[in-house]
């Protein structure tokens, strides 16, 4: 599916479902260098359970027209415009990693657009390793390898997925490799530069659920704590034996946590 925001084509997945337009909408936001497909094991299920499921591609990702946006604040403004273009306000917003920062900033700056938040792989600040920034700036395959290795719990690196034959490491690496040239570097720099997470969290009145992979090396439970502490009344769900890519590593557990969050609001 596609729509237009600020004169540029935006591609999004709706799980091939034509549901009641009055049904509550759930907007999924992906992380750096990725696209809407990372949410397919949750977005499809949710689309079959009474919600309008919209998994969007940020500008410059997959088939959404670029260029990519260079700051979290710009991405949040774009997300507000997307919600308006699709006429889905207020929407439940589910964000992963970079997408969680965008969701935070969106809820703080455009509260009328947001019904609730679900944040996965989230922290108030996301400083990025300099070696990763350098590899992404040089458009090296090494950048994808670094992200893939750091993003997955050890058990995910040897197989064992809910979908038979699905190889998580190769899938994630390929997803990052197919990201348009320069986009990953823009995304990572936006995450690295963002300093507004604590201030944004303090402004949010909407219900917030924070989902944490207990073995997340990129936004660890310790790194998530300042964000959780600043939110007014967050619900916290810890997923066992999962890393930063918990929506793929532990797809059913994350699906159930998202569904529970939606049902409570």
Secondary structure, DSSP 8 states (H G I E B T S, - for coil): -EEEETTEEEEEE-TT----TTS-EEEEE--TT--GGGGHHHHHHHHTTT-EEEEE--TTSTTS-S---SSHHHHHHHHHHHHHHHT--SEEEEEETHHHHHHHHHHHH-GGGEEEEEEES--S-----HHHHHHHHTT-HHHHHHHHHHHS-GGGGG---SSTT--HHHHHHHHHHTS-TTHHHHHHHHHHH---HHHHHHH--SEEEEEEETT-SSS-HHHHHHHHHHSSS-EEEEETT--TTHHHHTHHHHHHHHHHHHHT-
